[in-house]
Structure formats: C-alpha cells, structure tokens
C-alpha cells in the first residue's frame, strides 16, 4: 500500500492511499498540483517506509524487528 501525504512545516496529512503503483501514477500530477497550490510538499510512503519511520520514531528496534503487539502484551517483561 502506498500512502500520499501533504506536508507542511509542522504536520503531515494523509490525503490518499493506493494499492497499486499504476493507480498512483495516474493521479500523481493532480496531487502534486494540488499540494503546490495549497503550499504543501507531497510525500509518498509505502508500507515498509512507514514501518521504518515508526521504528526510528520509537527507537525500539532490535535487529530491525519491532512488534508492538508483543510489547503491549508484556512479552518482553
């Protein structure tokens, strides 16, 4: 899944999600124009990039693996 965000200085807003790259490419020019018109930067992320960003944010990756469910269940305690 590919997610598209409009980014400003202090926030990112999810504006679209796509299952296929070709679907994204068909509307990408319109999304870019809309972002520019509104004064935003267009950001694209796929699921792997989302996971990596989450790991970096939480700084809780162990050998590249982070399982929030196991943490919440007390498995690591």
N, CA, C and O atoms as a MOPAC input file, in Angstrom:
PM7 MOZYME 1SCF
protein

 N      0.85400 1    -1.17200 1     0.00000 1
 C      0.00000 1     0.00000 1     0.00000 1
 C      0.89900 1     1.23400 1     0.00000 1
 O      1.89700 1     1.29400 1     0.71900 1
 N      0.53300 1     2.19800 1    -0.80500 1
 C      1.26600 1     3.45600 1    -0.89000 1
 C      0.38600 1     4.55500 1    -0.32000 1
 O     -0.78000 1     4.69000 1    -0.69200 1
 N      0.95500 1     5.33800 1     0.58600 1
 C      0.21900 1     6.44300 1     1.19300 1
 C      0.80900 1     7.75200 1     0.70200 1
 O      2.02400 1     7.88500 1     0.55200 1
 N     -0.06600 1     8.71600 1     0.45500 1
 C      0.34900 1    10.03700 1    -0.00700 1
 C     -0.07800 1    11.06000 1     1.04100 1
 O     -1.22400 1    11.07300 1     1.49000 1
 N      0.87100 1    11.91500 1     1.41900 1
 C      0.64700 1    12.92900 1     2.44200 1
 C      0.92700 1    14.30700 1     1.87300 1
 O      1.75500 1    14.45900 1     0.97400 1
 N      0.24300 1    15.30200 1     2.39300 1
 C      0.60500 1    16.69500 1     2.17900 1
 C      1.31900 1    17.13100 1     3.44800 1
 O      0.78200 1    16.99600 1     4.54800 1
 N      2.53500 1    17.65700 1     3.29300 1
 C      3.34900 1    18.03000 1     4.43700 1
 C      3.55200 1    19.53100 1     4.48100 1
 O      3.85200 1    20.16600 1     3.47000 1
 N      3.38000 1    20.09400 1     5.68700 1
 C      3.70700 1    21.49200 1     5.94000 1
 C      4.83100 1    21.49600 1     6.96000 1
 O      5.39200 1    20.44300 1     7.26200 1
 N      5.16400 1    22.63900 1     7.48400 1
 C      6.27600 1    22.74000 1     8.43000 1
 C      6.11400 1    21.86600 1     9.65300 1
 O      7.09000 1    21.28300 1    10.12600 1
 N      4.89400 1    21.76100 1    10.18100 1
 C      4.71100 1    21.09500 1    11.46200 1
 C      3.78800 1    19.88000 1    11.43900 1
 O      3.49800 1    19.31100 1    12.49100 1
 N      3.32100 1    19.47200 1    10.25400 1
 C      2.40900 1    18.33400 1    10.22600 1
 C      2.35700 1    17.68500 1     8.85900 1
 O      2.74700 1    18.26800 1     7.84700 1
 N      1.86100 1    16.45300 1     8.86500 1
 C      1.60600 1    15.71100 1     7.63900 1
 C      0.16100 1    15.23600 1     7.68000 1
 O     -0.30200 1    14.70800 1     8.69100 1
 N     -0.54400 1    15.43000 1     6.57500 1
 C     -1.93100 1    14.97000 1     6.47800 1
 C     -2.03100 1    13.91500 1     5.38900 1
 O     -1.60500 1    14.14700 1     4.25700 1
 N     -2.59200 1    12.75400 1     5.72500 1
 C     -2.81400 1    11.69800 1     4.76100 1
 C     -3.92100 1    12.14100 1     3.81200 1
 O     -5.00900 1    12.50800 1     4.25700 1
 N     -3.65000 1    12.11000 1     2.50100 1
 C     -4.65500 1    12.54500 1     1.53400 1
 C     -5.13700 1    11.42900 1     0.61900 1
 O     -6.21100 1    11.53000 1     0.02600 1
 N     -4.33400 1    10.34400 1     0.50000 1
 C     -4.75700 1     9.24200 1    -0.37300 1
 C     -3.96300 1     7.98700 1    -0.05600 1
 O     -2.83700 1     8.05400 1     0.43500 1
 N     -4.57000 1     6.83600 1    -0.34600 1
 C     -3.86700 1     5.55500 1    -0.26700 1
 C     -4.12000 1     4.78900 1    -1.56300 1
 O     -5.19300 1     4.88100 1    -2.15800 1
 N     -3.11600 1     4.03700 1    -1.98300 1
 C     -3.19900 1     3.29600 1    -3.24000 1
 C     -2.67700 1     1.88500 1    -3.03100 1
 O     -1.67300 1     1.67900 1    -2.35000 1
 N     -3.35700 1     0.92600 1    -3.61600 1
 C     -2.91100 1    -0.46200 1    -3.58100 1
 C     -1.89500 1    -0.73500 1    -4.68700 1
 O     -1.02000 1    -1.58600 1    -4.53100 1
 N     -2.00900 1    -0.01400 1    -5.80600 1
 C     -1.13800 1    -0.27100 1    -6.95900 1
 C     -0.41200 1     0.99400 1    -7.38600 1
 O     -0.96500 1     2.09300 1    -7.33300 1
 N      0.82400 1     0.82400 1    -7.80500 1
 C      1.65200 1     1.93100 1    -8.27000 1
 C      1.03500 1     2.61500 1    -9.49000 1
 O      1.09000 1     3.84000 1    -9.59900 1
 N      0.44900 1     1.84200 1   -10.40800 1
 C     -0.12300 1     2.43800 1   -11.62200 1
 C     -1.30900 1     3.35200 1   -11.29800 1
 O     -1.52500 1     4.35300 1   -11.98100 1
 N     -2.06800 1     3.01400 1   -10.27000 1
 C     -3.17500 1     3.87500 1    -9.85400 1
 C     -2.64600 1     5.20500 1    -9.32600 1
 O     -3.19400 1     6.26300 1    -9.63300 1
 N     -1.58500 1     5.14600 1    -8.53500 1
 C     -0.96200 1     6.36700 1    -8.03300 1
 C     -0.44200 1     7.21600 1    -9.18600 1
 O     -0.68100 1     8.42300 1    -9.23400 1
 N      0.26100 1     6.58900 1   -10.10200 1
 C      0.85400 1     7.34000 1   -11.21400 1
 C     -0.19400 1     8.04800 1   -12.06900 1
 O      0.08600 1     9.09600 1   -12.65000 1
 N     -1.39300 1     7.48200 1   -12.15100 1
 C     -2.43600 1     8.09600 1   -12.96400 1
 C     -2.96200 1     9.41000 1   -12.38100 1
 O     -3.46300 1    10.25400 1   -13.12300 1
 N     -2.85400 1     9.59200 1   -11.07200 1
 C     -3.35600 1    10.82400 1   -10.44400 1
 C     -2.25500 1    11.67000 1    -9.81100 1
 O     -2.53000 1    12.73000 1    -9.24900 1
 N     -1.01900 1    11.20600 1    -9.90000 1
 C      0.08500 1    11.91200 1    -9.26600 1
 C      0.23200 1    13.36200 1    -9.73200 1
 O      0.46400 1    14.23400 1    -8.89500 1
 N      0.10700 1    13.66000 1   -11.03200 1
 C      0.21200 1    15.06800 1   -11.44400 1
 C     -0.84000 1    15.96200 1   -10.77100 1
 O     -0.53800 1    17.09100 1   -10.38500 1
 N     -2.05600 1    15.46300 1   -10.63400 1
 C     -3.11700 1    16.22100 1    -9.97100 1
 C     -2.80300 1    16.42600 1    -8.49200 1
 O     -3.00100 1    17.51900 1    -7.96100 1
 N     -2.31700 1    15.38600 1    -7.82800 1
 C     -1.95800 1    15.50800 1    -6.41600 1
 C     -0.81700 1    16.50600 1    -6.21800 1
 O     -0.85100 1    17.31600 1    -5.29100 1
 N      0.19100 1    16.44700 1    -7.08700 1
 C      1.31200 1    17.38900 1    -6.99000 1
 C      0.83900 1    18.82300 1    -7.18600 1
 O      1.24900 1    19.72200 1    -6.45100 1
 N     -0.02300 1    19.03800 1    -8.17500 1
 C     -0.53900 1    20.38500 1    -8.43600 1
 C     -1.35900 1    20.88900 1    -7.25200 1
 O     -1.25800 1    22.05700 1    -6.87600 1
 N     -2.16000 1    20.02100 1    -6.67200 1
 C     -2.98100 1    20.41300 1    -5.52000 1
 C     -2.10600 1    20.76700 1    -4.32100 1
 O     -2.35200 1    21.76000 1    -3.63700 1
 N     -1.09600 1    19.95800 1    -4.07600 1
 C     -0.19100 1    20.23600 1    -2.95500 1
 C      0.50800 1    21.57600 1    -3.15000 1
 O      0.59000 1    22.38400 1    -2.22500 1
 N      1.00600 1    21.80100 1    -4.34800 1
 C      1.70400 1    23.05800 1    -4.64100 1
 C      0.76700 1    24.25300 1    -4.48800 1
 O      1.14600 1    25.27500 1    -3.91400 1
 N     -0.42800 1    24.12800 1    -4.99100 1
 C     -1.41800 1    25.21000 1    -4.90600 1
 C     -1.73400 1    25.57000 1    -3.45200 1
 O     -1.94900 1    26.73800 1    -3.12800 1
 N     -1.76000 1    24.56600 1    -2.59100 1
 C     -2.08000 1    24.78100 1    -1.18300 1
 C     -0.85700 1    25.10900 1    -0.32300 1
 O     -0.98900 1    25.39600 1     0.86700 1
 N      0.32400 1    25.06400 1    -0.92700 1
 C      1.54000 1    25.38800 1    -0.19900 1
 C      2.11500 1    24.22600 1     0.59500 1
 O      2.81600 1    24.43400 1     1.58600 1
 N      1.82700 1    23.01700 1     0.17100 1
 C      2.32100 1    21.81700 1     0.84600 1
 C      3.35600 1    21.10500 1    -0.00900 1
 O      3.46100 1    21.34200 1    -1.21200 1
 N      4.11500 1    20.23300 1     0.62900 1
 C      5.03100 1    19.33000 1    -0.05000 1
 C      4.33800 1    17.97200 1    -0.14100 1
 O      3.70000 1    17.53900 1     0.81900 1
 N      4.45500 1    17.30200 1    -1.27600 1
 C      3.85400 1    15.98200 1    -1.45900 1
 C      4.85400 1    14.91900 1    -1.01100 1
 O      6.00800 1    14.92600 1    -1.44100 1
 N      4.41100 1    14.00700 1    -0.15000 1
 C      5.24300 1    12.92100 1     0.36400 1
 C      4.55400 1    11.60000 1     0.03500 1
 O      3.34700 1    11.45400 1     0.23100 1
 N      5.33100 1    10.63800 1    -0.46800 1
 C      4.81300 1     9.29500 1    -0.72000 1
 C      5.56300 1     8.31400 1     0.16300 1
 O      6.78000 1     8.42300 1     0.31800 1
 N      4.84700 1     7.35500 1     0.74500 1
 C      5.47000 1     6.30300 1     1.54500 1
 C      4.77200 1     4.98700 1     1.27500 1
 O      3.54800 1     4.92800 1     1.15700 1
 N      5.56300 1     3.93600 1     1.17800 1
 C      4.94800 1     2.60900 1     1.11200 1
 C      4.95000 1     2.00600 1     2.51600 1
 O      5.47300 1     2.60900 1     3.45300 1
 N      4.36800 1     0.82200 1     2.66000 1
 C      4.23400 1     0.22500 1     3.99400 1
 C      5.57800 1     0.01000 1     4.67300 1
 O      5.69500 1     0.20300 1     5.88300 1
 N      6.59600 1    -0.38700 1     3.91000 1
 C      7.91300 1    -0.61600 1     4.50600 1
 C      8.50500 1     0.68800 1     5.03400 1
 O      9.10600 1     0.70500 1     6.10800 1
 N      8.34000 1     1.76500 1     4.29500 1
 C      8.84200 1     3.05200 1     4.75500 1
 C      8.09300 1     3.50800 1     6.00200 1
 O      8.69400 1     4.09300 1     6.90300 1
 N      6.79300 1     3.24800 1     6.06300 1
 C      6.01000 1     3.58300 1     7.24900 1
 C      6.53600 1     2.82900 1     8.46600 1
 O      6.68100 1     3.40100 1     9.54600 1
 N      6.81800 1     1.54300 1     8.28300 1
 C      7.31600 1     0.72700 1     9.37900 1
 C      8.67800 1     1.23700 1     9.84300 1
 O      8.92700 1     1.33700 1    11.04400 1
 N      9.55900 1     1.56000 1     8.89600 1
 C     10.88100 1     2.07000 1     9.24900 1
 C     10.78100 1     3.39300 1    10.00000 1
 O     11.49400 1     3.60700 1    10.98000 1
 N      9.90500 1     4.27400 1     9.54900 1
 C      9.72200 1     5.56500 1    10.21300 1
 C      9.20500 1     5.36200 1    11.63400 1
 O      9.63600 1     6.05000 1    12.56000 1
 N      8.28100 1     4.41700 1    11.80300 1
 C      7.73900 1     4.13700 1    13.13100 1
 C      8.83500 1     3.60700 1    14.05200 1
 O      8.91700 1     4.00300 1    15.21500 1
 N      9.66400 1     2.72700 1    13.54100 1
 C     10.76400 1     2.17600 1    14.34400 1
 C     11.74000 1     3.26900 1    14.74200 1
 O     12.16300 1     3.33500 1    15.89700 1
 N     12.09900 1     4.12300 1    13.80100 1
 C     13.02100 1     5.20200 1    14.11200 1
 C     12.41700 1     6.13200 1    15.15300 1
 O     13.10800 1     6.58400 1    16.06600 1
 N     11.13000 1     6.41600 1    15.01300 1
 C     10.45600 1     7.31000 1    15.95000 1
 C     10.45700 1     6.72100 1    17.34800 1
 O     10.75900 1     7.41500 1    18.31800 1
 N     10.12800 1     5.47600 1    17.45100 1
 C     10.05400 1     4.83100 1    18.76600 1
 C     11.42900 1     4.43900 1    19.28900 1
 O     11.59400 1     4.21000 1    20.48700 1
 N     12.41300 1     4.36100 1    18.40600 1
 C     13.76900 1     3.95200 1    18.75700 1
 C     13.76000 1     2.68500 1    19.59700 1
 O     14.47200 1     2.56700 1    20.59400 1
 N     12.93000 1     1.74100 1    19.16100 1
 C     12.81500 1     0.49400 1    19.91200 1
 C     13.05800 1    -0.71100 1    19.02200 1
 O     12.59400 1    -1.80800 1    19.33300 1
 N     13.76600 1    -0.53200 1    17.93400 1
 C     14.02900 1    -1.65400 1    17.02700 1
 C     15.16600 1    -2.50600 1    17.56000 1
 O     16.19000 1    -1.98600 1    18.00300 1
 N     14.98600 1    -3.77400 1    17.51600 1
 C     16.02400 1    -4.71500 1    17.89800 1
 C     16.31900 1    -5.58100 1    16.67800 1
 O     15.51200 1    -6.43500 1    16.31200 1
 N     17.47100 1    -5.36300 1    16.04900 1
 C     17.85100 1    -6.06300 1    14.82400 1
 C     16.82200 1    -5.85500 1    13.71200 1
 O     16.59400 1    -6.75000 1    12.89800 1
 N     16.20700 1    -4.68400 1    13.67900 1
 C     15.24600 1    -4.37200 1    12.63800 1
 C     13.87000 1    -4.94200 1    12.87600 1
 O     13.01000 1    -4.85600 1    12.00000 1
 N     13.63500 1    -5.52400 1    14.04500 1
 C     12.32600 1    -6.12700 1    14.31400 1
 C     11.67300 1    -5.39300 1    15.48000 1
 O     12.28700 1    -5.20500 1    16.53100 1
 N     10.44700 1    -4.98900 1    15.28700 1
 C      9.70400 1    -4.32900 1    16.35400 1
 C      8.27500 1    -4.84600 1    16.30000 1
 O      7.59500 1    -4.70300 1    15.28400 1
 N      7.83500 1    -5.42800 1    17.35700 1
 C      6.48900 1    -5.98000 1    17.39400 1
 C      5.71600 1    -5.32300 1    18.53100 1
 O      5.84300 1    -5.71000 1    19.69200 1
 N      4.92000 1    -4.32900 1    18.17700 1
 C      4.15900 1    -3.57400 1    19.16300 1
 C      3.21300 1    -4.47300 1    19.95500 1
 O      3.00500 1    -4.25500 1    21.14800 1
 N      2.64000 1    -5.48000 1    19.29900 1
 C      1.71700 1    -6.37100 1    19.99100 1
 C      2.42800 1    -7.09700 1    21.12900 1
 O      1.91000 1    -7.17600 1    22.24300 1
 N      3.62000 1    -7.62800 1    20.84300 1
 C      4.35000 1    -8.34200 1    21.88600 1
 C      4.72400 1    -7.42100 1    23.03000 1
 O      4.68800 1    -7.81900 1    24.19400 1
 N      5.08400 1    -6.18900 1    22.69700 1
 C      5.41900 1    -5.22900 1    23.75800 1
 C      4.20400 1    -4.93800 1    24.63500 1
 O      4.29700 1    -4.92900 1    25.86200 1
 N      3.06600 1    -4.70000 1    23.98700 1
 C      1.85300 1    -4.38700 1    24.74500 1
 C      1.36000 1    -5.57300 1    25.56600 1
 O      0.73200 1    -5.39000 1    26.60900 1
 N      1.63800 1    -6.77700 1    25.10400 1
 C      1.15700 1    -7.96700 1    25.81500 1
 C      2.03000 1    -8.30200 1    27.02200 1
 O      1.68700 1    -9.18600 1    27.80800 1
 N      3.15700 1    -7.60100 1    27.17600 1
 C      4.04400 1    -7.87400 1    28.28800 1
 C      5.05100 1    -8.96200 1    27.99800 1
 O      5.75400 1    -9.41100 1    28.90300 1
 N      5.13400 1    -9.39700 1    26.74100 1
 C      6.03400 1   -10.47900 1    26.35800 1
 C      7.49100 1   -10.15900 1    26.70300 1
 O      8.24300 1   -11.04900 1    27.09900 1
 N      7.89300 1    -8.88700 1    26.55500 1
 C      9.28400 1    -8.50300 1    26.77900 1
 C      9.59500 1    -8.24800 1    28.25800 1
 O     10.75300 1    -8.01800 1    28.60700 1
 N      8.59600 1    -8.28300 1    29.12100 1
 C      8.82600 1    -8.00700 1    30.54500 1
 C      9.50000 1    -9.16100 1    31.24300 1
 O      9.76400 1    -9.08700 1    32.44300 1

